[in-house]
Amino acid sequence: MANFSKSNVPQFSVDVYQNAYLPEDAQEVNAIVTVTSTGGGTSGGVPLPVADPGRAPQTRGADAAVVVMVDCSGSMDYPPTKMRNARDATAAAVDTLRDGVAFAVVAGTHQAKEVYPGGGELATADARTRAAAKDALRRLSAGGGTAIGTWLRLADRLLATADVSIRHGILLTDGRNEHEEPEQLRAALDACAGRFTCDARGVGTDWEVKEVTGIASALLGSADIVADPDGLSADFTNMMEAAMGKEVADVGLRLWTPQGSAIRFVKQVAPTVEDLTERRSESGPRSGDYPTGSWGDESRDYHVCVDVPAAEVGREMLAARVSLVLPAPDGATPQTLSQGLIRAVWTDDMAATTQINPQVAHYTGQAELAQAIQQGLDLRKSGDEEGATAKLGRAVQLANASGNAETAKLLSKVVDVVDAAAGTVRLKAKVADADEMTLETRSTKTVRVKK
């Protein structure tokens, strides 16, 4: 297992949890891959890829750039405190910037405008530029429409001017993307994917959940609701602190399969559910990379499902090799950060083949929980009360069984729970918009399996 070894950069490890035993002729192998990054410093040093994985990577100074995109459309004036809270929150985020980080602030309406520093450039964070940025924020006012794709494209152009490895966006909106076609936003997301990560926040209750979560999903960031604008400053501070903690960008989950085997799906399952299957990029014969974005000190879990050729009892094979890779800036051989193996063993021992690995079982349930919530809310909106009750009842049952107390609490604001273990519920006659949107936005958040 190859790991970083310097004390001020993260060390990556890969752990594979699975039941490798299959009955004769079985062809599906499931595993949970836990990736952990630990030991990163707070100085902003990040590893430079090196050709020899046995050598510790060198570090460089502040290696990050951040663009904050603030919704300044007309609806931000209703109530007027919303715009003030957005200004204060952005100022709090600017205060959280680490010295030396490149940054800019963009005002978003039906067009995108540079608020600070202007001129198509990024400023370098220090006491003077932070004060100047906060002074510029005081002049922000609400007016105009909403075209989020233009905000993202401007952020991309600004971030591209920085010679850094960590590129990050923070986006705040309070309304629907009404001044561009959905295809325009999708094209902007496709153009920005892989170029920077982006956290997206919806403030109030007049925005579209699937738009905000779609932005975060496409750009490998987080999505959340800030129903009360008074909570924006704390949320923006937390987001920026998380961004400042990222030290390694563009880490890929590389899966190699032997002849006759193929990856059926790859899903991130903790801390949120995110299907990465369609994001595969071929990296060699029988090898493909799945993007994981930027890393600080953290741990994430991935569910990998592999189709293998049917085999007779007694046969054993490597179903897949899992590697974490860091691309080299000059296109040279990527650095391998860590590796793990997914195995398949065919046996006639029924006790061995019928045992479901607890990690696999837990996250299969968590993925079903997220899907049940989303389907249940969609059915509720369409007026199908019977279907919504069934799906949300199943969600309550799954949340209860897995110990996902936070999701269970959110569900209880949308349904009356009669029997959590059985999944028996009644739809509430009246549900606050904020409660329904919070449940939908946070539906993909999972709890870790109890090891």
C-alpha positions as a printed Julia matrix, in Angstrom:
451×3 Matrix{Float64}:
   0.0     0.0     0.0
   1.54    3.31   -1.09
   0.85    6.25    1.2
   2.0     9.84    1.63
   4.61    9.92    4.34
   5.35   13.57    5.07
   3.77   14.84    8.26
   2.2    17.98    6.78
   0.39   16.34    3.86
  -2.47   13.85    3.99
  -1.85   10.12    4.05
  -4.39    8.12    2.07
  -5.5     4.61    2.91
  -7.94    2.19    1.27
  -9.89   -0.46    3.21
 -12.15   -2.98    1.46
 -15.13   -4.55    3.24
 -16.91   -7.43    1.5
 -18.12  -11.01    1.67
 -15.9   -12.54   -1.0
 -17.7   -15.92   -0.95
 -20.11  -16.7    -3.8
 -22.24  -19.75   -4.59
 -21.45  -21.68   -7.76
 -22.16  -19.68  -10.95
 -22.86  -16.42   -9.05
 -21.6   -13.38  -10.98
 -22.06  -10.31   -8.75
 -19.46   -9.08   -6.27
 -20.18   -6.17   -3.9
 -17.72   -4.28   -1.75
 -17.58   -1.12    0.33
 -14.33    0.77   -0.21
 -13.44    3.17    2.6
 -11.0     5.91    1.61
  -9.42    7.86    4.45
  -7.2    10.93    4.26
  -5.43   11.83    7.5
  -2.53   13.88    8.81
  -2.85   16.94    6.6
  -1.48   20.16    8.08
  -3.2    23.54    8.18
  -0.52   25.47    6.36
  -2.04   24.9     2.97
   0.82   22.77    1.71
  -0.32   20.2    -0.87
   1.52   17.33   -2.51
   3.09   17.66   -5.9
   2.76   14.46   -7.94
   6.02   12.56   -8.35
   6.85    9.73  -10.68
   8.12    7.45   -7.91
   5.29    6.49   -5.5
   7.89    5.53   -2.92
   9.08    9.13   -2.56
   7.11   11.54   -0.42
   5.63   14.36   -2.5
   6.94   17.88   -2.02
   4.69   20.69   -0.83
   4.12   24.23   -1.93
   2.51   27.24   -0.32
  -1.08   28.45   -0.41
  -2.39   26.47   -3.35
  -6.06   27.34   -3.55
  -8.42   29.72   -5.3
 -12.04   30.44   -4.33
 -14.83   32.37   -6.05
 -17.98   33.28   -4.09
 -21.1    33.74   -6.26
 -23.83   35.79   -4.54
 -27.38   35.94   -5.88
 -28.26   39.63   -6.35
 -31.53   39.13   -8.26
 -34.56   41.24   -7.43
 -36.08   38.61   -5.16
 -33.15   39.03   -2.75
 -34.87   42.25   -1.62
 -37.88   40.33   -0.27
 -37.48   40.72    2.62
 -34.67   43.34    2.55
 -32.88   41.52    5.38
 -32.09   38.69    2.92
 -29.67   40.81    0.89
 -28.09   42.17    4.06
 -27.61   38.66    5.39
 -26.05   37.58    2.07
 -23.58   40.49    2.24
 -22.71   39.65    5.86
 -22.31   35.96    5.04
 -19.98   36.67    2.13
 -17.95   39.01    4.35
 -17.7    36.22    6.94
 -16.49   33.84    4.22
 -13.87   36.39    3.1
 -12.67   36.71    6.7
 -12.19   32.92    6.78
  -9.86   32.91    3.76
  -6.32   31.8     4.52
  -3.55   34.28    3.73
  -2.21   33.71    0.23
  -5.38   32.14   -1.2
  -6.56   33.65   -4.49
 -10.18   34.81   -4.4
 -12.92   36.82   -6.08
 -16.55   37.74   -5.47
 -19.18   37.58   -8.23
 -22.65   39.14   -8.17
 -25.18   36.96   -9.99
 -28.34   38.14  -11.7
 -29.41   37.45  -15.32
 -25.73   38.13  -15.94
 -22.56   37.75  -13.89
 -20.6    40.73  -12.63
 -17.24   40.87  -10.88
 -17.64   42.59   -7.52
 -14.05   42.23   -6.35
 -11.27   42.59   -7.39
 -12.49   43.1   -10.99
 -10.63   43.17  -14.26
 -10.88   39.43  -14.8
  -8.4    38.75  -12.01
  -8.22   37.18   -8.58
  -6.98   38.94   -5.45
  -4.53   37.39   -3.01
  -5.99   37.15    0.48
  -4.35   39.31    3.15
  -5.6    41.92    5.61
  -5.72   44.65    2.94
  -7.59   42.66    0.25
 -10.05   41.19    2.73
 -10.93   44.71    3.91
 -11.25   45.94    0.32
 -13.5    43.02   -0.61
 -15.78   43.66    2.36
 -15.96   47.32    1.41
 -17.03   46.32   -2.13
 -19.69   44.01   -0.69
 -21.4    46.95    1.03
 -22.34   48.3    -2.39
 -24.18   45.14   -3.46
 -27.89   45.64   -4.13
 -30.71   43.45   -5.47
 -32.16   43.78   -8.97
 -32.47   41.68  -12.11
 -33.12   38.03  -12.94
 -31.41   34.7   -12.38
 -29.13   32.9   -14.87
 -26.88   30.64  -12.81
 -25.0    29.24  -15.8
 -23.47   32.66  -16.46
 -22.28   32.86  -12.83
 -20.57   29.48  -13.08
 -18.88   30.31  -16.39
 -17.47   33.56  -14.97
 -16.24   31.71  -11.88
 -14.57   29.17  -14.15
 -12.8    31.88  -16.15
 -11.57   33.56  -12.97
 -10.39   30.34  -11.35
  -8.57   29.35  -14.53
  -6.26   32.37  -14.13
  -4.75   30.88  -10.95
  -1.88   28.41  -11.08
  -3.25   26.32   -8.21
  -4.52   22.78   -7.71
  -7.5    23.52   -5.41
 -10.21   25.48   -7.24
 -13.45   25.99   -5.36
 -16.73   27.84   -5.76
 -19.43   28.82   -3.27
 -22.82   29.63   -4.78
 -25.85   31.17   -3.07
 -29.26   31.5    -4.71
 -32.74   32.31   -3.43
 -34.78   31.64   -6.55
 -35.33   29.49   -9.59
 -33.06   29.71  -12.62
 -35.71   31.48  -14.7
 -33.62   33.57  -17.1
 -31.86   30.81  -19.0
 -33.01   27.49  -20.42
 -32.27   24.29  -18.44
 -30.02   23.23  -21.31
 -27.88   26.34  -20.79
 -27.32   25.54  -17.13
 -26.55   21.92  -18.02
 -24.02   23.04  -20.65
 -22.35   25.33  -18.11
 -22.14   22.49  -15.58
 -20.68   20.16  -18.21
 -18.08   22.82  -19.09
 -17.13   23.38  -15.42
 -17.14   19.73  -14.27
 -13.66   18.63  -13.32
 -12.35   22.2   -13.39
 -13.54   23.28   -9.94
 -15.69   21.99   -7.1
 -18.68   23.99   -5.9
 -20.83   24.1    -2.77
 -24.36   25.35   -3.45
 -26.84   26.82   -0.99
 -30.49   27.76   -1.34
 -31.71   30.5     0.99
 -35.38   30.82    1.88
 -37.95   28.55    0.21
 -38.47   29.95   -3.3
 -35.66   28.05   -5.05
 -35.72   24.71   -6.83
 -34.16   21.85   -4.85
 -33.23   19.77   -7.9
 -31.39   22.77   -9.44
 -29.27   23.42   -6.36
 -28.54   19.76   -5.65
 -27.82   19.23   -9.36
 -25.17   21.97   -9.29
 -23.47   20.47   -6.24
 -23.65   16.96   -7.69
 -22.17   17.92  -11.06
 -19.33   19.86   -9.4
 -18.67   17.38   -6.56
 -19.63   19.81   -3.81
 -22.22   19.94   -1.05
 -25.79   21.24   -1.21
 -27.98   22.46    1.61
 -30.86   24.73    2.53
 -30.57   27.81    4.73
 -34.26   28.37    5.37
 -33.64   31.3     7.71
 -31.32   33.94    6.16
 -30.03   34.71    9.66
 -28.13   31.42    9.46
 -26.16   32.36    6.34
 -23.07   33.77    8.04
 -22.47   30.64   10.12
 -23.07   28.41    7.09
 -20.75   30.41    4.81
 -18.04   30.38    7.49
 -18.31   26.6     7.81
 -18.21   26.15    4.03
 -15.12   28.32    3.67
 -13.39   26.57    6.56
 -14.06   23.24    4.83
 -12.71   24.64    1.56
  -9.58   25.9     3.3
  -9.07   22.4     4.71
  -8.78   20.81    1.27
  -5.2    19.95    0.45
  -5.3    17.5    -2.46
  -7.39   17.97   -5.61
  -8.46   15.75   -8.5
  -7.99   12.44   -6.7
  -9.32    9.63   -8.86
 -10.74    6.27   -7.79
  -9.18    3.91  -10.36
 -10.75    0.49  -10.86
  -9.0    -2.22  -12.85
 -10.85   -5.43  -13.73
  -9.44   -8.62  -15.26
 -10.56  -10.02  -18.59
 -14.23  -11.0   -18.51
 -15.1    -8.77  -15.54
 -16.74   -5.33  -15.65
 -17.79   -2.62  -13.21
 -21.57   -2.54  -12.84
 -21.7     0.62  -10.71
 -19.69    2.88   -8.42
 -21.5     5.01   -5.84
 -20.23    7.24   -3.1
 -22.39    6.21   -0.14
 -20.96    8.3     2.72
 -21.17   11.07    3.74
 -23.75   11.41    0.94
 -25.08    9.17   -1.82
 -23.66   10.14   -5.23
 -23.73    7.85   -8.26
 -20.38    8.08  -10.07
 -20.99    5.28  -12.58
 -21.51    7.5   -15.62
 -18.5     9.69  -14.77
 -15.95    7.01  -15.62
 -13.05    8.03  -17.84
 -10.98    5.27  -19.4
  -7.43    5.19  -18.04
  -5.98    2.12  -19.71
  -6.82   -1.45  -20.76
  -9.7    -2.62  -18.5
  -9.11    0.4   -16.24
 -11.26    3.45  -15.54
 -11.12    6.48  -13.22
 -14.01    7.91  -11.19
 -13.65   11.5    -9.88
 -13.71   12.12   -6.14
 -12.85   15.83   -6.07
 -10.78   17.53   -3.36
  -9.7    16.07   -0.03
  -8.75   17.32    3.41
  -8.74   15.26    6.61
 -11.8    13.07    6.01
 -13.14    9.62    5.2
 -15.61    8.57    2.52
 -17.22    5.25    1.6
 -17.85    3.92   -1.93
 -20.01    0.97   -3.01
 -18.42   -0.91   -5.91
 -20.37   -3.64   -7.73
 -18.46   -5.9   -10.15
 -19.79   -8.44  -12.65
 -17.48  -11.45  -12.86
 -17.57  -14.59  -15.05
 -19.43  -17.52  -13.48
 -17.07  -20.1   -12.01
 -17.12  -23.49  -10.32
 -16.64  -24.23   -6.64
 -13.02  -23.86   -5.53
 -12.16  -21.09   -7.97
 -10.76  -17.8    -6.63
 -10.04  -14.6    -8.54
  -9.24  -10.94   -8.2
 -12.52   -9.21   -9.1
 -11.09   -5.68   -9.14
  -8.1    -3.68   -8.01
  -8.89   -0.33   -6.4
  -6.3     2.45   -6.59
  -6.31    6.08   -5.54
  -4.44    8.09   -8.14
  -3.27   11.69   -8.36
  -2.73   12.97  -11.92
   0.65   14.43  -12.81
   0.45   18.03  -14.09
   2.57   17.26  -17.14
   0.56   14.22  -18.19
   3.16   11.78  -16.84
   2.29    8.61  -14.96
  -0.18    9.4   -12.15
   0.96    8.93   -8.58
  -0.62    5.95   -6.81
  -1.63    7.0    -3.3
  -3.02    3.71   -2.0
  -4.53    0.41   -3.2
  -6.98   -2.29   -2.19
  -8.27   -5.56   -3.66
 -11.8    -6.89   -4.25
 -11.88  -10.7    -4.36
 -14.26  -13.44   -5.46
 -14.19  -16.99   -4.05
 -16.68  -19.64   -5.14
 -17.72  -22.15   -2.48
 -20.49  -24.62   -1.65
 -20.49  -23.49    2.0
 -23.99  -22.0     2.31
 -23.2   -20.34    5.64
 -20.38  -18.4     3.96
 -22.26  -17.45    0.78
 -25.49  -16.31    2.47
 -23.82  -13.97    4.93
 -24.28  -10.35    3.81
 -21.39   -8.08    4.69
 -22.72   -5.53    7.24
 -21.15   -2.55    5.44
 -22.68   -3.58    2.1
 -26.09   -4.19    3.72
 -26.02   -0.86    5.57
 -25.19    1.28    2.55
 -27.56   -0.58    0.25
 -30.25    0.47    2.72
 -28.99    4.05    2.87
 -29.09    4.35   -0.95
 -32.64    2.94   -0.93
 -33.56    5.42    1.82
 -32.46    8.39   -0.3
 -34.37    7.06   -3.31
 -37.53    6.37   -1.28
 -37.56    9.93    0.09
 -37.11   11.52   -3.33
 -39.76    9.3    -4.94
 -42.16    9.82   -2.04
 -41.89   13.61   -2.19
 -42.33   13.59   -5.97
 -45.47   11.44   -5.61
 -46.77   13.76   -2.89
 -46.31   16.79   -5.15
 -48.14   15.03   -7.98
 -51.11   14.23   -5.72
 -50.53   10.46   -5.43
 -51.12   10.18   -1.68
 -51.19    6.38   -1.63
 -47.88    6.09   -3.47
 -46.3     8.85   -1.39
 -47.42    7.18    1.84
 -45.9     3.86    0.78
 -42.55    5.35   -0.24
 -42.21    7.67    2.76
 -43.28    4.82    5.06
 -40.48    2.68    3.62
 -38.1     5.62    4.18
 -39.13    5.83    7.86
 -38.58    2.09    8.2
 -35.09    2.28    6.63
 -34.07    5.35    8.66
 -35.19    3.62   11.85
 -33.39    0.36   11.03
 -30.09    2.06   10.14
 -30.04    4.51   13.03
 -30.23    7.54   10.75
 -31.77    9.74   13.44
 -31.34   13.02   11.56
 -33.27   11.79    8.5
 -35.89   10.2    10.75
 -36.4    13.58   12.43
 -36.81   15.32    9.07
 -39.3    12.66    7.91
 -41.38   13.19   11.06
 -42.1    16.74    9.91
 -43.67   15.44    6.69
 -45.45   12.31    7.96
 -47.03   11.18   11.23
 -45.21    8.01   12.24
 -47.54    5.29   13.53
 -45.02    2.41   13.61
 -41.43    3.2    12.59
 -40.25   -0.42   12.54
 -43.13   -1.45   10.25
 -42.97    1.73    8.17
 -46.59    2.66    8.93
 -47.17    6.4     8.45
 -49.82    8.97    7.58
 -49.11   12.02    5.4
 -49.43   15.27    7.32
 -52.23   17.47    6.01
 -50.06   20.59    6.17
 -46.31   20.66    5.72
 -44.16   23.81    5.87
 -42.26   24.45    2.64
 -39.0    24.7     4.58
 -39.54   21.26    6.17
 -40.28   19.56    2.84
 -37.36   21.26    1.08
 -34.98   20.42    3.92
 -35.94   16.75    3.73
 -35.49   16.69   -0.05
 -32.18   18.58    0.01
 -30.69   16.41    2.75
 -32.18   13.11    1.58
 -28.82   11.84    0.3
 -26.98   12.39    3.59
 -26.08    9.08    5.19
 -24.83    7.76    8.49
 -21.66    5.69    8.7
 -22.0     2.03    9.4
 -21.21    1.05   13.0
 -17.9    -0.78   12.65
